[in-house]
């Protein structure tokens, strides 16, 4: 498998991408002709771009559409980033992430919002390649952690993450404000 990166060392990472990639062999990933990954770029074709947005295990629950995702990824000041895994030029998976800051560590980190590989491409090393690339970004930039949430019933994902050395943070509880409670706290009805 070839892993390709067009944004090495760039904090913005998506401002001047082209279809030319600097590729290198990563021997820890199973080699498969035509498979690899790349940083997401605005030039993604319509159906390919929509595949990133609309591929989900929770159809009908996701409000995101291609337009706000494109604005978040490729606007004047992107605050969210993505890598896509490709097989023979088609998107087979993606990692969507953003930069965080830990007051405990005093350093930035990466929060992995979504890691998804299409079922027909699971077991080919694409998920590991995407996760490994985010780990590489953390290490190269001096970030202190790579973290994410996973639904407790998603045992295949939990097993996958544990197999790669991740540990659950049992002492933390996720809180969320959304909808009416969010507007109420903001003083906006």
TIRO-2110 file (N, C-alpha, C; in Angstrom, 1 decimal):
// TIRO-2110
0.9, -1.2, 0.0, N, 1, A
0.0, 0.0, 0.0, CA, 1, A
0.9, 1.2, 0.0, C, 1, A
0.5, 2.2, -0.8, N, 2, A
1.3, 3.5, -0.8, CA, 2, A
0.5, 4.5, 0.0, C, 2, A
1.1, 5.2, 0.9, N, 3, A
0.5, 6.3, 1.7, CA, 3, A
1.0, 7.6, 1.1, C, 3, A
0.1, 8.4, 0.7, N, 4, A
0.4, 9.7, 0.0, CA, 4, A
0.0, 10.9, 0.9, C, 4, A
0.8, 11.9, 0.9, N, 5, A
0.5, 13.1, 1.7, CA, 5, A
0.9, 14.3, 0.9, C, 5, A
0.0, 15.2, 0.8, N, 6, A
0.4, 16.4, 0.0, CA, 6, A
0.5, 17.7, 0.9, C, 6, A
0.4, 17.5, 2.2, N, 7, A
0.3, 18.6, 3.1, CA, 7, A
1.3, 18.5, 4.3, C, 7, A
2.4, 17.8, 4.1, N, 8, A
3.3, 17.6, 5.3, CA, 8, A
3.8, 18.9, 5.9, C, 8, A
3.7, 19.0, 7.2, N, 9, A
4.2, 20.1, 7.9, CA, 9, A
3.4, 21.4, 7.9, C, 9, A
2.3, 21.4, 7.2, N, 10, A
1.4, 22.6, 7.1, CA, 10, A
0.3, 22.5, 8.1, C, 10, A
0.3, 23.5, 9.0, N, 11, A
-0.8, 23.6, 10.0, CA, 11, A
-2.1, 23.7, 9.3, C, 11, A
-2.2, 24.5, 8.3, N, 12, A
-3.5, 24.7, 7.6, CA, 12, A
-3.8, 23.4, 6.8, C, 12, A
-2.8, 22.9, 6.2, N, 13, A
-2.9, 21.5, 5.6, CA, 13, A
-3.7, 21.4, 4.3, C, 13, A
-4.6, 22.4, 4.0, N, 14, A
-5.5, 22.2, 2.9, CA, 14, A
-5.5, 23.4, 2.0, C, 14, A
-4.6, 24.3, 2.1, N, 15, A
-4.7, 25.6, 1.4, CA, 15, A
-4.2, 25.5, 0.0, C, 15, A
-3.3, 24.7, -0.3, N, 16, A
-2.7, 24.7, -1.7, CA, 16, A
-2.5, 23.3, -2.2, C, 16, A
-3.5, 22.4, -2.1, N, 17, A
-3.3, 21.1, -2.5, CA, 17, A
-3.5, 20.9, -4.0, C, 17, A
-2.8, 20.0, -4.5, N, 18, A
-3.0, 19.7, -5.9, CA, 18, A
-3.2, 18.1, -6.0, C, 18, A
-3.3, 17.7, -7.2, N, 19, A
-3.4, 16.2, -7.4, CA, 19, A
-2.1, 15.5, -7.4, C, 19, A
-1.0, 16.2, -7.2, N, 20, A
0.3, 15.6, -7.1, CA, 20, A
0.6, 15.3, -5.7, C, 20, A
1.0, 14.0, -5.4, N, 21, A
1.3, 13.6, -4.1, CA, 21, A
2.7, 13.1, -3.9, C, 21, A
3.3, 13.4, -2.7, N, 22, A
4.6, 12.9, -2.4, CA, 22, A
4.3, 11.5, -1.7, C, 22, A
4.7, 10.4, -2.4, N, 23, A
4.3, 9.1, -1.8, CA, 23, A
5.5, 8.4, -1.3, C, 23, A
5.2, 7.6, -0.2, N, 24, A
6.3, 6.8, 0.4, CA, 24, A
5.7, 5.5, 0.8, C, 24, A
6.5, 4.4, 0.8, N, 25, A
6.0, 3.1, 1.2, CA, 25, A
6.0, 3.0, 2.8, C, 25, A
4.9, 2.6, 3.3, N, 26, A
4.8, 2.4, 4.8, CA, 26, A
4.7, 0.9, 4.9, C, 26, A
5.7, 0.2, 5.3, N, 27, A
5.8, -1.3, 5.4, CA, 27, A
4.9, -1.9, 6.4, C, 27, A
4.4, -1.1, 7.4, N, 28, A
3.6, -1.7, 8.5, CA, 28, A
2.1, -1.9, 8.0, C, 28, A
1.8, -1.4, 6.8, N, 29, A
0.5, -1.6, 6.2, CA, 29, A
0.5, -2.6, 5.1, C, 29, A
-0.4, -3.5, 5.0, N, 30, A
-0.5, -4.4, 3.9, CA, 30, A
-0.5, -3.7, 2.6, C, 30, A
0.3, -4.2, 1.7, N, 31, A
0.3, -3.6, 0.3, CA, 31, A
-0.8, -4.1, -0.5, C, 31, A
-1.5, -3.2, -1.2, N, 32, A
-2.6, -3.6, -2.1, CA, 32, A
-2.5, -2.6, -3.3, C, 32, A
-2.4, -3.1, -4.5, N, 33, A
-2.3, -2.2, -5.6, CA, 33, A
-3.5, -1.3, -5.7, C, 33, A
-3.2, 0.0, -5.9, N, 34, A
-4.3, 0.9, -6.1, CA, 34, A
-4.9, 1.5, -4.8, C, 34, A
-4.3, 1.1, -3.6, N, 35, A
-4.8, 1.6, -2.4, CA, 35, A
-3.9, 2.6, -1.8, C, 35, A
-4.4, 3.5, -1.0, N, 36, A
-3.6, 4.5, -0.3, CA, 36, A
-4.5, 5.5, 0.4, C, 36, A
-3.9, 6.7, 0.7, N, 37, A
-4.7, 7.7, 1.3, CA, 37, A
-4.2, 9.0, 0.9, C, 37, A
-5.0, 10.1, 1.0, N, 38, A
-4.6, 11.4, 0.7, CA, 38, A
-5.3, 12.4, 1.6, C, 38, A
-4.8, 13.6, 1.7, N, 39, A
-5.4, 14.6, 2.4, CA, 39, A
-6.6, 15.1, 1.5, C, 39, A
-7.8, 15.3, 2.1, N, 40, A
-9.0, 15.7, 1.4, CA, 40, A
-8.7, 17.0, 0.7, C, 40, A
-9.3, 17.2, -0.5, N, 41, A
-9.0, 18.4, -1.2, CA, 41, A
-10.3, 18.9, -1.9, C, 41, A
-10.4, 20.2, -2.2, N, 42, A
-11.7, 20.7, -2.9, CA, 42, A
-12.0, 20.0, -4.2, C, 42, A
-11.0, 19.5, -4.9, N, 43, A
-11.2, 18.9, -6.2, CA, 43, A
-11.9, 17.6, -6.2, C, 43, A
-12.2, 17.1, -5.0, N, 44, A
-13.0, 15.8, -5.0, CA, 44, A
-14.2, 15.9, -5.8, C, 44, A
-14.5, 14.9, -6.6, N, 45, A
-15.7, 15.0, -7.5, CA, 45, A
-17.0, 14.9, -6.7, C, 45, A
-18.0, 15.4, -7.2, N, 46, A
-19.3, 15.5, -6.5, CA, 46, A
-19.7, 14.2, -5.8, C, 46, A
-19.9, 13.1, -6.5, N, 47, A
-20.3, 11.8, -5.8, CA, 47, A
-19.2, 11.4, -4.8, C, 47, A
-17.9, 11.6, -5.1, N, 48, A
-16.9, 11.2, -4.2, CA, 48, A
-17.0, 12.0, -2.9, C, 48, A
-17.2, 13.3, -3.0, N, 49, A
-17.3, 14.2, -1.9, CA, 49, A
-18.6, 13.8, -1.1, C, 49, A
-19.7, 13.6, -1.8, N, 50, A
-20.9, 13.2, -1.1, CA, 50, A
-20.7, 11.9, -0.4, C, 50, A
-19.9, 11.0, -0.9, N, 51, A
-19.7, 9.7, -0.2, CA, 51, A
-19.1, 9.9, 1.1, C, 51, A
-18.2, 10.9, 1.3, N, 52, A
-17.6, 11.2, 2.6, CA, 52, A
-18.7, 11.6, 3.5, C, 52, A
-19.6, 12.5, 3.1, N, 53, A
-20.6, 13.0, 4.0, CA, 53, A
-21.7, 12.1, 4.3, C, 53, A
-22.2, 11.4, 3.3, N, 54, A
-23.4, 10.6, 3.4, CA, 54, A
-23.2, 9.1, 3.8, C, 54, A
-21.9, 8.7, 3.9, N, 55, A
-21.6, 7.3, 4.3, CA, 55, A
-21.7, 7.3, 5.8, C, 55, A
-22.6, 6.6, 6.4, N, 56, A
-22.8, 6.7, 7.9, CA, 56, A
-23.4, 5.4, 8.4, C, 56, A
-23.2, 5.1, 9.6, N, 57, A
-23.9, 3.9, 10.2, CA, 57, A
-25.2, 4.3, 10.8, C, 57, A
-25.6, 5.6, 10.7, N, 58, A
-26.8, 6.1, 11.3, CA, 58, A
-27.6, 7.0, 10.3, C, 58, A
-28.1, 6.3, 9.2, N, 59, A
-28.8, 7.1, 8.2, CA, 59, A
-30.0, 7.7, 8.8, C, 59, A
-30.3, 9.0, 8.4, N, 60, A
-31.5, 9.7, 8.9, CA, 60, A
-31.2, 10.5, 10.1, C, 60, A
-30.0, 10.3, 10.7, N, 61, A
-29.7, 11.0, 12.0, CA, 61, A
-28.6, 12.1, 11.7, C, 61, A
-27.9, 12.0, 10.6, N, 62, A
-26.9, 13.0, 10.3, CA, 62, A
-27.5, 14.2, 9.5, C, 62, A
-27.2, 15.4, 10.0, N, 63, A
-27.7, 16.6, 9.4, CA, 63, A
-26.7, 17.2, 8.4, C, 63, A
-25.5, 16.8, 8.4, N, 64, A
-24.5, 17.3, 7.6, CA, 64, A
-24.7, 17.1, 6.1, C, 64, A
-24.5, 18.1, 5.3, N, 65, A
-24.6, 18.0, 3.9, CA, 65, A
-23.3, 18.4, 3.3, C, 65, A
-23.0, 18.1, 2.0, N, 66, A
-21.7, 18.5, 1.4, CA, 66, A
-21.3, 20.0, 1.5, C, 66, A
-22.3, 20.9, 1.5, N, 67, A
-22.0, 22.3, 1.4, CA, 67, A
-21.3, 22.8, 2.7, C, 67, A
-21.9, 22.5, 3.9, N, 68, A
-21.2, 23.0, 5.1, CA, 68, A
-19.9, 22.2, 5.4, C, 68, A
-19.8, 21.0, 5.0, N, 69, A
-18.6, 20.2, 5.1, CA, 69, A
-17.5, 20.9, 4.3, C, 69, A
-17.8, 21.2, 3.0, N, 70, A
-16.9, 21.8, 2.1, CA, 70, A
-16.4, 23.2, 2.7, C, 70, A
-17.3, 23.9, 3.3, N, 71, A
-17.0, 25.2, 3.9, CA, 71, A
-16.0, 25.0, 5.1, C, 71, A
-16.3, 24.0, 5.9, N, 72, A
-15.5, 23.8, 7.1, CA, 72, A
-14.1, 23.3, 6.7, C, 72, A
-14.0, 22.5, 5.7, N, 73, A
-12.7, 21.9, 5.3, CA, 73, A
-11.9, 22.9, 4.4, C, 73, A
-12.6, 23.6, 3.5, N, 74, A
-11.8, 24.4, 2.5, CA, 74, A
-12.1, 25.9, 2.5, C, 74, A
-12.8, 26.4, 3.5, N, 75, A
-13.1, 27.8, 3.6, CA, 75, A
-11.8, 28.6, 3.9, C, 75, A
-11.9, 29.9, 4.1, N, 76, A
-10.8, 30.8, 4.4, CA, 76, A
-10.0, 30.4, 5.6, C, 76, A
-10.7, 29.9, 6.6, N, 77, A
-10.0, 29.5, 7.9, CA, 77, A
-10.5, 28.2, 8.4, C, 77, A
-10.0, 27.1, 7.7, N, 78, A
-10.5, 25.8, 8.1, CA, 78, A
-10.1, 25.4, 9.5, C, 78, A
-11.1, 24.8, 10.2, N, 79, A
-10.8, 24.4, 11.6, CA, 79, A
-11.0, 22.9, 11.7, C, 79, A
-11.4, 22.2, 10.6, N, 80, A
-11.5, 20.8, 10.6, CA, 80, A
-10.8, 20.3, 9.3, C, 80, A
-10.2, 19.1, 9.5, N, 81, A
-9.3, 18.5, 8.4, CA, 81, A
-9.8, 17.1, 8.1, C, 81, A
-9.3, 16.6, 7.0, N, 82, A
-9.7, 15.2, 6.7, CA, 82, A
-8.6, 14.5, 5.8, C, 82, A
-8.5, 13.3, 6.0, N, 83, A
-7.7, 12.4, 5.1, CA, 83, A
-8.7, 11.4, 4.6, C, 83, A
-8.6, 11.0, 3.3, N, 84, A
-9.4, 10.0, 2.7, CA, 84, A
-8.5, 8.8, 2.3, C, 84, A
-9.1, 7.6, 2.5, N, 85, A
-8.4, 6.4, 2.1, CA, 85, A
-9.0, 6.1, 0.7, C, 85, A
-8.2, 5.8, -0.2, N, 86, A
-8.7, 5.5, -1.6, CA, 86, A
-8.2, 4.1, -2.0, C, 86, A
-9.1, 3.4, -2.8, N, 87, A
-8.8, 2.2, -3.4, CA, 87, A
-9.1, 2.3, -4.9, C, 87, A
-8.1, 2.2, -5.7, N, 88, A
-8.3, 2.4, -7.2, CA, 88, A
-9.0, 3.7, -7.5, C, 88, A
-8.6, 4.8, -6.8, N, 89, A
-9.1, 6.1, -7.1, CA, 89, A
-10.5, 6.4, -6.5, C, 89, A
-11.1, 5.5, -5.8, N, 90, A
-12.4, 5.7, -5.2, CA, 90, A
-12.2, 5.8, -3.7, C, 90, A
-13.0, 6.7, -3.0, N, 91, A
-12.9, 6.9, -1.6, CA, 91, A
-13.4, 5.6, -0.9, C, 91, A
-12.6, 5.0, 0.0, N, 92, A
-13.0, 3.8, 0.7, CA, 92, A
-13.1, 4.1, 2.2, C, 92, A
-12.7, 5.2, 2.6, N, 93, A
-12.8, 5.6, 4.0, CA, 93, A
-12.2, 7.0, 4.3, C, 93, A
-12.4, 7.5, 5.5, N, 94, A
-11.9, 8.8, 5.8, CA, 94, A
-11.7, 9.0, 7.3, C, 94, A
-10.9, 9.9, 7.7, N, 95, A
-10.7, 10.4, 9.0, CA, 95, A
-10.9, 11.9, 9.0, C, 95, A
-11.9, 12.3, 9.8, N, 96, A
-12.2, 13.7, 10.0, CA, 96, A
-11.8, 14.2, 11.4, C, 96, A
-11.0, 15.3, 11.5, N, 97, A
-10.3, 15.6, 12.7, CA, 97, A
-10.2, 17.1, 12.9, C, 97, A
-9.9, 17.5, 14.1, N, 98, A
-9.6, 18.9, 14.4, CA, 98, A
-8.6, 19.0, 15.5, C, 98, A
-7.9, 20.2, 15.6, N, 99, A
-6.9, 20.4, 16.6, CA, 99, A
-7.5, 20.8, 17.9, C, 99, A
-7.0, 20.3, 19.0, N, 100, A
-7.5, 20.6, 20.4, CA, 100, A
-6.4, 21.2, 21.2, C, 100, A
-6.6, 21.6, 22.4, N, 101, A
-5.6, 22.0, 23.3, CA, 101, A
-5.9, 21.5, 24.7, C, 101, A
-4.8, 20.9, 25.3, N, 102, A
-5.0, 20.3, 26.7, CA, 102, A
-4.3, 21.3, 27.7, C, 102, A
-5.1, 21.8, 28.7, N, 103, A
-4.5, 22.5, 29.7, CA, 103, A
-3.7, 21.6, 30.7, C, 103, A
-4.0, 20.3, 30.7, N, 104, A
-3.3, 19.4, 31.5, CA, 104, A
-1.9, 19.2, 31.0, C, 104, A
-1.8, 19.1, 29.6, N, 105, A
-0.5, 18.9, 29.0, CA, 105, A
0.2, 20.2, 28.6, C, 105, A
-0.6, 21.2, 28.4, N, 106, A
0.0, 22.5, 27.9, CA, 106, A
0.4, 22.4, 26.4, C, 106, A
-0.3, 21.5, 25.7, N, 107, A
0.0, 21.3, 24.3, CA, 107, A
-1.2, 21.0, 23.5, C, 107, A
-1.1, 21.1, 22.2, N, 108, A
-2.2, 20.8, 21.3, CA, 108, A
-2.3, 19.3, 21.2, C, 108, A
-3.4, 18.8, 20.6, N, 109, A
-3.7, 17.4, 20.3, CA, 109, A
-4.6, 17.4, 19.1, C, 109, A
-4.9, 16.2, 18.7, N, 110, A
-5.9, 16.0, 17.7, CA, 110, A
-7.1, 15.2, 18.2, C, 110, A
-8.3, 15.7, 17.9, N, 111, A
-9.5, 15.0, 18.2, CA, 111, A
-10.0, 14.4, 16.9, C, 111, A
-10.1, 13.1, 16.9, N, 112, A
-10.6, 12.4, 15.7, CA, 112, A
-12.2, 12.3, 15.8, C, 112, A
-12.8, 13.1, 15.0, N, 113, A
-14.3, 13.1, 15.1, CA, 113, A
-14.9, 11.9, 14.4, C, 113, A
-14.4, 11.5, 13.3, N, 114, A
-14.9, 10.3, 12.6, CA, 114, A
-13.8, 9.5, 11.9, C, 114, A
-13.8, 8.2, 12.1, N, 115, A
-12.9, 7.3, 11.3, CA, 115, A
-13.9, 6.3, 10.8, C, 115, A
-13.9, 6.2, 9.4, N, 116, A
-14.9, 5.3, 8.8, CA, 116, A
-14.2, 4.6, 7.6, C, 116, A
-14.3, 3.3, 7.5, N, 117, A
-13.9, 2.6, 6.3, CA, 117, A
-15.1, 1.8, 5.8, C, 117, A
-15.4, 1.9, 4.5, N, 118, A
-16.5, 1.1, 4.0, CA, 118, A
-16.4, -0.4, 4.3, C, 118, A
-17.5, -1.1, 4.6, N, 119, A
-17.4, -2.5, 5.1, CA, 119, A
-16.6, -3.4, 4.1, C, 119, A
-16.8, -3.1, 2.8, N, 120, A
-16.1, -4.0, 1.8, CA, 120, A
-14.6, -3.8, 1.8, C, 120, A
-14.1, -2.8, 2.5, N, 121, A
-12.6, -2.5, 2.5, CA, 121, A
-12.1, -2.7, 3.9, C, 121, A
-12.9, -3.1, 4.9, N, 122, A
-12.3, -3.4, 6.2, CA, 122, A
-11.4, -4.6, 6.2, C, 122, A
-10.4, -4.5, 7.0, N, 123, A
-9.4, -5.6, 7.1, CA, 123, A
-8.3, -5.4, 6.1, C, 123, A
-8.3, -4.4, 5.3, N, 124, A
-7.2, -4.1, 4.3, CA, 124, A
-6.1, -3.2, 4.8, C, 124, A
-6.3, -2.7, 6.0, N, 125, A
-5.3, -1.8, 6.6, CA, 125, A
-5.5, -0.3, 6.4, C, 125, A
-6.7, 0.0, 5.8, N, 126, A
-7.0, 1.5, 5.6, CA, 126, A
-7.2, 2.2, 6.9, C, 126, A
-8.0, 1.6, 7.8, N, 127, A
-8.3, 2.3, 9.1, CA, 127, A
-7.0, 2.5, 9.9, C, 127, A
-6.2, 1.5, 9.9, N, 128, A
-4.9, 1.6, 10.6, CA, 128, A
-4.0, 2.6, 9.9, C, 128, A
-4.0, 2.7, 8.6, N, 129, A
-3.2, 3.7, 7.9, CA, 129, A
-3.7, 5.1, 8.3, C, 129, A
-5.0, 5.3, 8.3, N, 130, A
-5.5, 6.7, 8.6, CA, 130, A
-5.2, 7.0, 10.1, C, 130, A
-5.4, 6.1, 11.0, N, 131, A
-5.0, 6.3, 12.4, CA, 131, A
-3.5, 6.6, 12.6, C, 131, A
-2.7, 5.8, 11.9, N, 132, A
-1.3, 5.9, 12.0, CA, 132, A
-0.8, 7.3, 11.4, C, 132, A
-1.5, 7.8, 10.4, N, 133, A
-1.1, 9.1, 9.8, CA, 133, A
-1.4, 10.2, 10.8, C, 133, A
-2.6, 10.1, 11.5, N, 134, A
-2.9, 11.1, 12.5, CA, 134, A
-1.9, 11.0, 13.7, C, 134, A
-1.5, 9.8, 14.1, N, 135, A
-0.5, 9.7, 15.1, CA, 135, A
0.9, 10.4, 14.6, C, 135, A
1.2, 10.2, 13.4, N, 136, A
2.4, 10.8, 12.8, CA, 136, A
2.3, 12.3, 12.9, C, 136, A
1.2, 12.8, 12.5, N, 137, A
1.0, 14.3, 12.6, CA, 137, A
1.2, 14.8, 14.0, C, 137, A
0.6, 14.1, 15.0, N, 138, A
0.8, 14.4, 16.4, CA, 138, A
2.2, 14.5, 16.8, C, 138, A
2.9, 13.4, 16.5, N, 139, A
4.3, 13.3, 16.9, CA, 139, A
5.2, 14.4, 16.2, C, 139, A
5.0, 14.6, 14.9, N, 140, A
5.8, 15.5, 14.1, CA, 140, A
5.5, 17.0, 14.6, C, 140, A
4.3, 17.3, 15.0, N, 141, A
4.0, 18.6, 15.5, CA, 141, A
4.2, 18.8, 17.0, C, 141, A
4.6, 17.8, 17.7, N, 142, A
4.8, 17.9, 19.1, CA, 142, A
3.5, 17.9, 19.9, C, 142, A
2.4, 17.4, 19.3, N, 143, A
1.1, 17.4, 20.0, CA, 143, A
1.2, 16.3, 21.1, C, 143, A
0.4, 16.4, 22.1, N, 144, A
0.5, 15.5, 23.2, CA, 144, A
-0.5, 14.3, 23.2, C, 144, A
-1.5, 14.4, 22.3, N, 145, A
-2.4, 13.2, 22.3, CA, 145, A
-3.3, 13.2, 21.1, C, 145, A
-3.7, 12.0, 20.8, N, 146, A
-4.7, 11.7, 19.8, CA, 146, A
-5.9, 11.1, 20.5, C, 146, A
-7.1, 11.7, 20.5, N, 147, A
-8.2, 11.1, 21.2, CA, 147, A
-9.5, 11.2, 20.4, C, 147, A
-10.4, 10.4, 20.8, N, 148, A
-11.7, 10.3, 20.1, CA, 148, A
-12.7, 9.6, 21.1, C, 148, A
-14.0, 9.6, 20.7, N, 149, A
-15.0, 8.9, 21.4, CA, 149, A
-15.5, 7.8, 20.5, C, 149, A
-16.0, 6.8, 21.2, N, 150, A
-16.6, 5.6, 20.4, CA, 150, A
-17.8, 5.2, 21.2, C, 150, A
-18.9, 4.9, 20.5, N, 151, A
-20.1, 4.4, 21.1, CA, 151, A
-19.8, 3.0, 21.8, C, 151, A
-20.2, 2.9, 23.1, N, 152, A
-19.8, 1.7, 23.9, CA, 152, A
-20.3, 0.4, 23.3, C, 152, A
-21.4, 0.5, 22.5, N, 153, A
-21.9, -0.8, 21.9, CA, 153, A
-21.2, -1.1, 20.6, C, 153, A
-20.3, -0.3, 20.1, N, 154, A
-19.6, -0.5, 18.9, CA, 154, A
-18.3, -1.4, 19.2, C, 154, A
-18.6, -2.6, 19.5, N, 155, A
-17.4, -3.5, 19.9, CA, 155, A
-16.4, -3.7, 18.8, C, 155, A
-16.7, -3.8, 17.5, N, 156, A
-15.7, -3.9, 16.5, CA, 156, A
-14.7, -2.7, 16.6, C, 156, A
-15.3, -1.5, 16.7, N, 157, A
-14.4, -0.3, 16.8, CA, 157, A
-13.6, -0.3, 18.1, C, 157, A
-14.2, -0.6, 19.2, N, 158, A
-13.5, -0.7, 20.5, CA, 158, A
-12.3, -1.7, 20.4, C, 158, A
-12.6, -2.9, 19.8, N, 159, A
-11.6, -3.9, 19.7, CA, 159, A
-10.4, -3.4, 18.8, C, 159, A
-10.8, -2.7, 17.7, N, 160, A
-9.8, -2.2, 16.7, CA, 160, A
-8.9, -1.2, 17.4, C, 160, A
-9.5, -0.2, 18.2, N, 161, A
-8.7, 0.8, 18.9, CA, 161, A
-7.8, 0.2, 19.9, C, 161, A
-8.3, -0.8, 20.7, N, 162, A
-7.5, -1.4, 21.7, CA, 162, A
-6.4, -2.2, 21.1, C, 162, A
-6.6, -2.8, 20.0, N, 163, A
-5.6, -3.6, 19.3, CA, 163, A
-4.4, -2.7, 18.9, C, 163, A
-4.7, -1.4, 18.8, N, 164, A
-3.6, -0.4, 18.4, CA, 164, A
-3.1, 0.4, 19.5, C, 164, A
-3.4, 0.0, 20.8, N, 165, A
-2.8, 0.6, 22.0, CA, 165, A
-3.6, 1.6, 22.6, C, 165, A
-4.8, 1.9, 22.1, N, 166, A
-5.7, 3.0, 22.7, CA, 166, A
-6.3, 2.4, 24.0, C, 166, A
-6.5, 3.3, 25.0, N, 167, A
-7.1, 2.9, 26.2, CA, 167, A
-8.3, 3.8, 26.5, C, 167, A
-9.4, 3.2, 26.9, N, 168, A
-10.6, 4.0, 27.3, CA, 168, A
-10.4, 4.9, 28.5, C, 168, A
-10.9, 6.1, 28.5, N, 169, A
-10.8, 7.0, 29.6, CA, 169, A
-12.1, 6.9, 30.5, C, 169, A
-12.2, 5.9, 31.3, N, 170, A
-13.4, 5.7, 32.1, CA, 170, A
-13.7, 6.8, 33.1, C, 170, A
-12.8, 7.6, 33.5, N, 171, A
-13.0, 8.6, 34.5, CA, 171, A
-13.7, 9.9, 33.9, C, 171, A
-13.8, 9.9, 32.6, N, 172, A
-14.4, 11.1, 32.0, CA, 172, A
-15.8, 10.8, 31.5, C, 172, A
-16.7, 11.8, 31.6, N, 173, A
-18.1, 11.6, 31.1, CA, 173, A
-18.3, 12.8, 30.1, C, 173, A
-18.8, 12.4, 29.0, N, 174, A
-19.1, 13.4, 27.9, CA, 174, A
-20.4, 14.1, 28.2, C, 174, A
-20.4, 15.4, 28.2, N, 175, A
-21.6, 16.2, 28.3, CA, 175, A
-21.8, 16.9, 27.0, C, 175, A
-23.1, 17.2, 26.7, N, 176, A
-23.4, 17.9, 25.5, CA, 176, A
-24.6, 18.8, 25.7, C, 176, A
-24.6, 20.0, 25.1, N, 177, A
-25.7, 20.9, 25.0, CA, 177, A
-26.1, 21.0, 23.5, C, 177, A
-27.3, 20.8, 23.2, N, 178, A
-27.8, 20.9, 21.8, CA, 178, A
-29.2, 21.4, 21.8, C, 178, A
-29.7, 21.9, 20.7, N, 179, A
-31.1, 22.2, 20.5, CA, 179, A
-31.5, 23.3, 21.5, C, 179, A
-32.7, 23.0, 22.1, N, 180, A
-33.4, 24.0, 23.0, CA, 180, A
-32.5, 24.3, 24.3, C, 180, A
-31.9, 23.3, 24.9, N, 181, A
-31.1, 23.6, 26.1, CA, 181, A
-29.9, 24.5, 25.7, C, 181, A
-29.3, 24.3, 24.5, N, 182, A
-28.2, 25.2, 24.1, CA, 182, A
-28.7, 26.6, 23.9, C, 182, A
-29.8, 26.8, 23.2, N, 183, A
-30.4, 28.1, 23.0, CA, 183, A
-30.8, 28.8, 24.3, C, 183, A
-31.3, 28.0, 25.2, N, 184, A
-31.8, 28.5, 26.5, CA, 184, A
-30.6, 29.0, 27.3, C, 184, A
-29.5, 28.3, 27.4, N, 185, A
-28.3, 28.7, 28.1, CA, 185, A
-27.7, 29.9, 27.4, C, 185, A
-27.8, 30.0, 26.1, N, 186, A
-27.2, 31.2, 25.4, CA, 186, A
-28.1, 32.4, 25.6, C, 186, A
-29.3, 32.2, 26.1, N, 187, A
-30.3, 33.3, 26.3, CA, 187, A
-31.0, 33.6, 25.0, C, 187, A
-31.0, 32.7, 24.1, N, 188, A
-31.6, 32.9, 22.8, CA, 188, A
-32.7, 31.9, 22.7, C, 188, A
-34.0, 32.3, 22.6, N, 189, A
-35.1, 31.4, 22.5, CA, 189, A
-35.5, 31.1, 21.1, C, 189, A
END
